[in-house]
Amino acid sequence: MADTPRNILTQGIFSENAVYRQVLGICSALAVTNLLANTLFMCVGVIFTTVMSNVTVSLLRNHIPKRVRMITQVLIIASYVMMVDIVIKATSPDIHRFIGPYVGLIITNCIIMGRAEAFASQNRPWPSFWDGLAAGLGYSMVLIAIALVREPLGFGTVLGMDLPGKDIWWYQWTIMVMPPGAFFMLGIMTWIARARLVKE
């Protein structure tokens, strides 16, 4: 039985966050979080894809033969990812040049595939909408938090704008520009989040 929208959102964003609870969807966490602008575009794309694919799978759940359900879900997700890719390319070509290859990876993002299979295929469209939104927001919360540390330490900027007094006090942490910096940040966030969940 589907839960209330409020409980679905709370669980998806916090207690059952797929990034730090199940360590899913980390490819983009390592690839795009060195700049906040890139992260925001990726997060919007994932939220849109997760919500729309969940709703679509839910609407079609009684019409998709079980033996082809996975490939059908992949095709549905790929359709929405193509829309995201076209919009990013049209609106922000510079950002698309950097994150374009990773946008394609949304198709096989375990979070999206998991929510479509585990929730949307067994529930009605409205709860599936909230579940997709919760999964996307939970993913986005983690990536934005990582980017808000990596970009200032790695480049001395936030959304491309220099930090106040950058020339006086700032020193570049080169590791934060590289993928290992994302590994460290993701590990620290997972540790903090799981420790808090254990206390609760």
SVG drawing of the C-alpha trace seen along z (x, -y; Angstrom):
<svg xmlns="http://www.w3.org/2000/svg" viewBox="-3 -41 50 54">
<polyline fill="none" stroke="black" stroke-width="0.4" points="0.0,0.0 1.4,-3.4 2.3,-5.8 1.3,-9.5 3.1,-12.0 4.7,-13.5 6.1,-10.2 7.3,-9.3 9.2,-12.6 10.7,-12.3 11.9,-8.7 13.2,-9.4 15.1,-12.5 16.4,-11.6 16.0,-8.1 16.1,-6.1 18.3,-8.4 19.7,-6.2 23.0,-7.9 24.2,-7.6 22.0,-4.6 22.6,-2.4 25.5,-4.2 23.7,-4.4 24.1,-7.0 27.6,-8.0 29.0,-8.2 27.6,-11.7 28.6,-12.6 32.2,-12.0 32.0,-13.6 30.0,-16.8 30.2,-18.1 33.4,-20.1 31.2,-23.0 27.9,-23.9 26.4,-25.0 27.1,-21.6 25.6,-19.9 22.4,-21.9 21.8,-21.0 22.4,-17.3 20.1,-17.4 17.2,-19.0 17.7,-16.4 17.6,-13.5 14.6,-14.9 12.7,-15.4 13.6,-11.9 12.8,-10.2 9.5,-11.8 8.3,-11.4 9.6,-7.8 7.9,-6.8 4.6,-8.3 4.9,-6.7 5.8,-3.2 3.0,-3.5 0.4,-4.4 1.6,-1.5 2.2,1.1 -0.8,3.2 -0.1,3.2 3.6,4.1 4.3,7.9 6.5,9.0 9.1,10.6 9.9,7.3 9.3,4.9 13.0,4.0 13.7,3.2 10.5,1.2 11.5,-0.8 14.9,-1.5 13.2,-2.8 10.9,-5.0 13.8,-6.4 15.9,-6.9 13.1,-9.0 13.1,-11.4 16.9,-11.6 17.0,-12.5 14.6,-15.4 16.9,-16.6 20.0,-16.3 18.4,-18.3 17.2,-21.1 20.6,-21.4 22.4,-21.5 20.0,-24.2 20.1,-26.4 23.6,-26.0 26.0,-24.6 29.1,-25.3 27.7,-23.2 26.6,-20.5 30.1,-20.2 31.2,-19.2 28.3,-17.1 26.9,-15.8 28.5,-12.4 27.2,-12.0 23.7,-13.0 23.5,-9.9 24.4,-7.9 21.2,-8.9 19.6,-6.2 21.3,-3.5 21.2,-5.4 20.4,-2.8 18.2,-5.2 15.9,-5.7 15.8,-2.1 15.3,-1.0 12.4,-3.3 10.7,-2.4 11.0,1.3 10.5,1.3 7.8,-1.4 6.2,-2.7 5.6,0.7 3.5,1.6 1.8,-1.6 -0.6,-4.2 0.7,-7.3 0.2,-9.9 2.3,-8.0 4.8,-7.2 5.1,-10.9 6.0,-11.6 8.3,-8.7 10.2,-9.9 10.3,-13.4 11.7,-12.2 14.4,-10.1 15.4,-12.9 15.5,-15.5 17.4,-13.2 20.0,-12.6 20.2,-16.4 20.6,-17.2 23.7,-15.1 25.3,-16.3 24.6,-20.0 26.2,-19.6 29.3,-18.0 29.5,-20.7 29.2,-23.5 32.4,-22.2 34.3,-21.2 33.9,-24.3 35.0,-26.8 37.9,-24.7 39.0,-23.7 38.3,-27.0 37.6,-29.6 34.2,-30.3 30.5,-29.6 28.5,-29.4 31.6,-30.9 31.7,-34.0 34.8,-34.6 34.6,-34.2 34.9,-37.5 38.6,-38.2 39.7,-35.3 43.1,-36.9 43.9,-37.4 43.1,-34.1 42.2,-31.4 44.5,-28.5 43.6,-25.9 42.9,-22.4 43.8,-20.6 42.4,-17.3 38.9,-18.9 39.0,-19.5 39.7,-15.8 37.4,-12.8 39.2,-11.7 37.9,-14.9 34.4,-13.7 35.1,-10.3 36.3,-11.9 33.3,-14.2 30.9,-11.4 32.5,-9.2 32.3,-12.0 28.7,-12.7 27.8,-9.0 29.5,-8.6 27.8,-11.6 24.3,-10.7 24.5,-7.1 25.8,-8.0 22.9,-10.4 20.4,-7.7 21.8,-5.2 21.3,-7.7 17.7,-8.3"/>
</svg>
